[in-house]
Amino acid sequence: MRFPRLLLCVGVWALCGSAKPTERKERVVREAPLSTREHDDAQSFDYDHDAFLGADEAKSFDQLTPEESKERLGKIVGKIDEDGDGFVTVEELKAWIKFAQKRWIYEDVERQWKGHDLNEDGLVSWEEYKNATYGYIL
């Protein structure tokens, strides 16, 4: 009878010793994801295209021939290379990706604003917001 108790105590002790605390998660997401697509370099570069070019620009790149893509990417690299040394640094690339994401956010806000500003006066009243969001139900 003593052996099962000892075995139980050793088992509980081993479990407690191997337990990890849960990962602390923030309630607020600080930065939006770069893309809604799953990131897997081995399968496709869609995630990278969305992050680098922005979702709309990435869609237009999908329609181009390889030669046209190289030409357009060459123009974009010129914009990314802020110091003009012919190389893109990690900092320059991060700045470009943030720029592309902010541009997408501002364009989305503009689109959302137009959808809510029903009388097109540049302002969104509470009535316009309710009607655009919930319809005329309320």
C-alpha positions in Angstrom: 0.0 0.0 0.0 2.9 2.3 0.7 4.4 1.8 -2.8 1.4 3.2 -4.8 1.3 6.3 -2.5 5.0 6.8 -3.0 4.6 6.3 -6.8 1.7 8.8 -6.8 3.7 11.4 -4.9 6.7 11.0 -7.3 4.4 11.3 -10.3 2.8 14.5 -9.0 6.2 15.9 -8.1 7.5 15.1 -11.6 4.4 16.8 -13.3 4.8 19.9 -11.2 8.5 20.1 -11.9 7.9 19.9 -15.7 5.0 22.3 -15.9 5.6 25.6 -17.7 3.7 28.8 -16.9 1.3 29.9 -19.6 2.6 32.4 -22.0 1.5 36.0 -21.1 -0.5 37.5 -23.9 -1.3 41.1 -24.4 -4.9 42.2 -24.7 -4.0 44.7 -27.3 -2.3 43.8 -30.6 0.4 46.4 -31.1 0.9 46.0 -34.8 -1.4 44.6 -37.5 -0.2 41.5 -39.3 1.6 42.2 -42.6 -0.7 39.9 -44.5 -3.7 37.7 -44.0 -2.0 34.9 -45.9 -0.2 32.1 -44.1 3.6 32.6 -44.2 5.4 29.6 -45.7 8.5 30.4 -47.8 8.8 26.8 -49.0 5.4 26.9 -50.7 4.9 30.4 -52.0 5.9 34.0 -51.7 2.3 35.4 -51.5 2.8 36.5 -47.8 6.0 38.3 -48.7 4.5 40.0 -51.7 1.6 41.3 -49.6 3.9 42.6 -46.9 6.4 44.1 -49.3 4.1 45.6 -52.0 0.8 45.9 -50.2 -2.2 43.8 -51.0 -3.4 45.7 -54.0 0.0 46.1 -55.6 0.7 42.4 -55.0 -2.4 41.5 -57.0 -1.3 43.6 -59.9 2.2 42.0 -59.8 0.6 38.5 -60.1 -0.7 39.5 -63.6 2.7 40.7 -64.9 5.3 38.8 -66.9 8.6 38.0 -65.2 10.3 40.8 -67.2 7.7 43.3 -66.3 7.9 42.3 -62.6 11.7 42.7 -62.6 11.3 46.2 -64.1 8.7 47.3 -61.7 10.6 45.9 -58.7 13.7 47.7 -59.9 11.7 51.0 -59.7 10.5 50.1 -56.2 14.0 49.2 -55.0 15.1 52.7 -56.0 12.4 54.1 -53.7 13.4 51.8 -50.8 17.1 52.6 -51.0 16.8 55.9 -49.1 20.5 56.6 -48.9 21.1 55.9 -52.6 24.0 53.6 -52.1 22.6 50.8 -54.4 21.9 48.5 -51.5 18.8 47.9 -49.4 19.6 47.6 -45.7 17.4 45.8 -43.1 16.3 49.2 -41.7 15.4 50.5 -45.2 13.4 47.4 -45.9 11.6 47.6 -42.5 10.8 51.3 -43.2 9.4 50.4 -46.6 7.2 47.6 -45.2 5.8 49.9 -42.6 5.2 52.5 -45.2 3.3 50.0 -47.4 1.2 48.9 -44.4 0.4 52.4 -43.4 -0.6 53.3 -47.0 -2.9 50.3 -47.0 -4.4 51.3 -43.7 -5.0 54.9 -44.8 -6.6 53.7 -48.1 -8.8 51.3 -46.1 -9.9 54.1 -43.7 -10.7 56.3 -46.7 -12.8 53.5 -48.2 -14.6 52.9 -44.9 -15.2 56.6 -44.4 -16.8 56.9 -47.9 -19.0 54.0 -47.0 -20.2 55.7 -43.8 -20.5 59.3 -45.1 -23.8 58.7 -46.8 -24.5 62.4 -47.6 -20.9 63.0 -48.7 -20.4 66.1 -46.6 -17.0 64.9 -45.2 -18.5 64.2 -41.8 -20.0 61.0 -40.4 -23.0 61.7 -38.1 -24.3 59.2 -35.6 -27.3 58.6 -37.9 -25.1 57.9 -40.9 -22.9 55.5 -38.8 -26.0 53.6 -37.5 -27.5 53.4 -41.0 -24.2 52.3 -42.7 -23.4 49.8 -39.9 -26.8 48.4 -39.0 -29.0 49.5 -41.8 -32.4 51.0 -41.1 -33.2 48.4 -38.5 -32.6 50.7 -35.5 
